Amino acid sequence: MTDNQKSQAKGEQVKGKSKEAMGRMVGNERMTAEGRAEKAKGDARQAKEKGKDVFKD
């Protein structure tokens, strides 16, 4: 996994998780959903990069 892609995936996961938690705390369902979507995007990016690493060897 390239360092740039890895850090971008982690950043999306953390940002999404915190946005989801903040949305739940204030009762904003839209913010919660956006957080879940952003976290899923980071998870997908991380999985893609890990898959590339497997086939690189």
FENSUL-V740699 format. One record per backbone hydrogen bond with DSSP energy under -0.5 kcal/mol. NH is the residue of the N-H (numbers start at 1). CO is the residue of the C=O. If there is no record, write none. Layout:
nh,co
NH,CO
NH,CO
This chain:
nh,co
6,2
7,3
8,4
9,5
10,6
11,7
12,8
13,9
14,10
15,11
16,12
17,13
18,14
19,15
20,16
21,17
22,18
23,19
24,20
25,21
26,22
27,23
28,23
29,27
32,28
33,29
34,30
35,31
36,32
37,33
38,34
39,35
40,36
41,37
42,38
43,39
44,40
45,41
46,42
47,43
48,44
49,45
50,46
51,47
52,48
53,49
54,50
55,51
56,52
57,53
